[in-house]
Structures are given as structure tokens and as C-alpha cells.
């Protein structure tokens, strides 16, 4: 039968039973055929309905795991080439009692092409995301949308807060290191960081690009031999062979 009995106190992630024994109800979730607790509380088993739930101390039901469309806040704890992990600490502007892990795939960061996750988010970033699945761990997240994305980031070189200059471009005011992130439109507001458009990367003018090119690129390299010179050279060679 189930690994627990009615009245047992469990915490998120505790194994309750297998799906063949009892169906998951409120406060639980199923993964790979095993039913786990999604929230802290007391176990309630209904043998008639063959279901299992986790309830509050007063018997009320509370669903801890997010559902599709919820807005969550968290910190990026790991970032790889194609995905990143986020420790979720807020759900719909309310603190969660026990943090859980969310996952962002690179395809759910932005609508434009991104080669590496390091170009859009980094470890330690604070992000606002929307939930893509329901009652599942890890929670699948998306940063696509103007309200979503990085809310605060630190310099990878010195650890100082990064300041937004223009679209997704940031600068460290301490060491002048420049980085990029997929930022939310209110980036920095939560941490009192003002946008500095005056520090935006300068666009290079046409004249600057011309000066960077070498003489050969500007048409100042070795000039081609004239047709008359080539003809004359061949002519002198023929004359020498005759004599």
C-alpha cells in the first residue's frame, strides 16, 4: 500500500505512493509513476475515490506548486549552454514557504535566435518568469514578454550591480565591463538601479570603419600592371630569343 498513512506530516518532495495505488489529488504531483507531496501538511487518503491529498492543519486545501500562467520570481542558480535552473522564491507576488526549482530552456528566453544561454542570463541573476506547466517539478519557465526577464544582474568580473544602458546592454560602473542580458522592461527598479542611456555603446560611424581598413581594403594596394607593360615585356623576350 502507500508509503504513508492518513495524518502523516509531509514536506514537498516526500514520496507518498505509486500511481497504481492512489491517484494524486490536491497538494501532490505525479512524476514517473510516483506520487509526491507538493506542499507541507497532513496526508489525507480517500480509499473510496482511491486518491491521496496533502491538506493544511485545519483540513483546508492549498496547492503549492505553480500552475500554467503563474508569475514567479527567482534566482538563477545554474546556467549551461542550453538551459538554466532557477530557485523560485515568489509566486504571484507571494513568498513560497519552501523554494523549488524551475527550469528555463534557451528556446523560452526570447523570440530571437540565441546561440548560448550565457548571452541572455547568468548565474546569480534575479528573473521574473511565467510558468508553462501545471503541478510538475521542475517547473518549466519562460522569459518571453516585456514584463519578464532579468530584473537584476551582477558583473561577472567584480560582482558589482550592472546598470542598464540601452536594450539588453549593461555596464558595470565599477570596472566598466559590458555585458548583455534579456532584461525585463523594469530592470533595476527593484534594486534602485537607474538606467544610464548616456553610457550606451557608441555606434561606429562610416568614417571610423574606413580608418580601420588597411590600404589594400581602401584600394591603395599594389596597382595592377598595365596592359602595355605586359605586352612590352613579352615582346622583349621574343626579341632576345630571335638573336
C-alpha positions, 0 to 999 in steps of 0.5 A: 500500500502507500508509503504513508498513512492518513495524518502523516506530516509531509514536506514537498518532495516526500514520496507518498505512493505509486500511481497504481495505488492512489491517484494524486489529488490536491497538494501532490504531483505525479512524476514517473509513476510516483506520487509526491507531496507538493506542499507541507501538511497532513496526508489525507487518503480517500480509499473510496475515490482511491486518491491521496491529498496533502491538506493544511492543519485545519483540513483546508486545501492549498496547492503549492506548486505553480500552475500554467500562467503563474508569475514567479520570481527567482534566482538563477542558480545554474546556467549551461549552454542550453538551459538554466535552473532557477530557485523560485522564491515568489509566486504571484507576488507571494513568498513560497514557504519552501523554494523549488526549482524551475527550469528555463530552456534557451528556446523560452528566453526570447523570440530571437535566435540565441546561440548560448544561454550565457548571452541572455542570463547568468548565474546569480541573476534575479528573473521574473518568469511565467510558468508553462506547466501545471503541478510538475517539478521542475517547473518549466519557465519562460522569459518571453514578454516585456514584463519578464526577464532579468530584473537584476544582474551582477558583473561577472568580473567584480560582482558589482550591480550592472546598470542598464544602458540601452536594450539588453546592454549593461555596464558595470560602473565599477570596472566598466565591463559590458555585458548583455542580458534579456532584461525585463522592461523594469530592470533595476527598479527593484534594486534602485538601479537607474538606467544610464542611456548616456553610457550606451555603446557608441555606434561606429560611424562610416568614417571610423570603419574606413580608418580601420581598413588597411590600404589594400581594403581602401584600394591603395594596394599594389596597382595592377600592371598595365596592359602595355607593360605586359605586352612590352615585356613579352615582346622583349623576350621574343626579341632576345630569343630571335638573336 
